Amino acid sequence: MKLGNDLAKRLRRPRRRRDDILRRGARPAGHDHTKMAKVIALLQRPEGATLQAIMRATSWQTHSVRGFISGQLKKKLGLKVRSFQRDGERVYSIKR
């Protein structure tokens, strides 16, 4: 019976492409208030965002921020996130 497979295919949402996300300012319509949108907006700034700034914006702990950047932004969305040290603080930014 193929009903289950057909239903699963119809319910699957297409993944967003990296270029589409960056072109739209990384904010899906109607979702400007999400934590994902906040983090991406912080990372798109020319100076990037410190780990502490992301933690304040999201109320997440350090391991949650690092997991989100690795899992959601890099692996699922395919964004090129750069990480470096500035004045002894970890800083992240999105490569364009």
Contacts in CASP RR format, 6 or more apart in sequence:
PFRMAT RR
TARGET T0000
AUTHOR 0000-0000-0000
METHOD contacts of the structure
MODEL  1
MKLGNDLAKRLRRPRRRRDDILRRGARPAGHDHTKMAKVIALLQRPEGAT
LQAIMRATSWQTHSVRGFISGQLKKKLGLKVRSFQRDGERVYSIKR
15 76 0 8 1.000
15 77 0 8 1.000
16 28 0 8 1.000
16 77 0 8 1.000
18 77 0 8 1.000
18 78 0 8 1.000
18 79 0 8 1.000
18 80 0 8 1.000
21 40 0 8 1.000
21 77 0 8 1.000
21 79 0 8 1.000
22 44 0 8 1.000
22 79 0 8 1.000
22 94 0 8 1.000
22 96 0 8 1.000
25 40 0 8 1.000
25 41 0 8 1.000
25 44 0 8 1.000
26 37 0 8 1.000
26 40 0 8 1.000
26 41 0 8 1.000
26 44 0 8 1.000
27 37 0 8 1.000
27 40 0 8 1.000
27 41 0 8 1.000
28 34 0 8 1.000
28 37 0 8 1.000
31 37 0 8 1.000
35 57 0 8 1.000
35 58 0 8 1.000
35 60 0 8 1.000
36 68 0 8 1.000
36 72 0 8 1.000
38 57 0 8 1.000
38 58 0 8 1.000
39 49 0 8 1.000
39 54 0 8 1.000
39 57 0 8 1.000
39 58 0 8 1.000
39 65 0 8 1.000
39 68 0 8 1.000
39 69 0 8 1.000
39 73 0 8 1.000
40 73 0 8 1.000
40 79 0 8 1.000
40 94 0 8 1.000
42 48 0 8 1.000
42 49 0 8 1.000
42 53 0 8 1.000
42 54 0 8 1.000
42 57 0 8 1.000
43 49 0 8 1.000
43 73 0 8 1.000
43 81 0 8 1.000
43 92 0 8 1.000
43 93 0 8 1.000
43 94 0 8 1.000
44 93 0 8 1.000
44 94 0 8 1.000
45 93 0 8 1.000
47 91 0 8 1.000
47 93 0 8 1.000
48 91 0 8 1.000
48 92 0 8 1.000
48 93 0 8 1.000
48 94 0 8 1.000
49 91 0 8 1.000
49 92 0 8 1.000
49 93 0 8 1.000
50 86 0 8 1.000
50 89 0 8 1.000
50 90 0 8 1.000
50 91 0 8 1.000
50 92 0 8 1.000
51 62 0 8 1.000
51 65 0 8 1.000
51 66 0 8 1.000
51 89 0 8 1.000
51 90 0 8 1.000
51 91 0 8 1.000
51 92 0 8 1.000
52 89 0 8 1.000
54 60 0 8 1.000
54 65 0 8 1.000
54 92 0 8 1.000
55 61 0 8 1.000
55 62 0 8 1.000
55 65 0 8 1.000
58 64 0 8 1.000
58 65 0 8 1.000
60 68 0 8 1.000
69 81 0 8 1.000
69 83 0 8 1.000
69 92 0 8 1.000
73 79 0 8 1.000
73 81 0 8 1.000
73 94 0 8 1.000
74 80 0 8 1.000
74 81 0 8 1.000
79 94 0 8 1.000
80 94 0 8 1.000
80 95 0 8 1.000
81 92 0 8 1.000
81 93 0 8 1.000
81 94 0 8 1.000
81 95 0 8 1.000
82 92 0 8 1.000
82 93 0 8 1.000
82 94 0 8 1.000
82 95 0 8 1.000
83 90 0 8 1.000
83 91 0 8 1.000
83 92 0 8 1.000
84 90 0 8 1.000
84 91 0 8 1.000
85 91 0 8 1.000
END
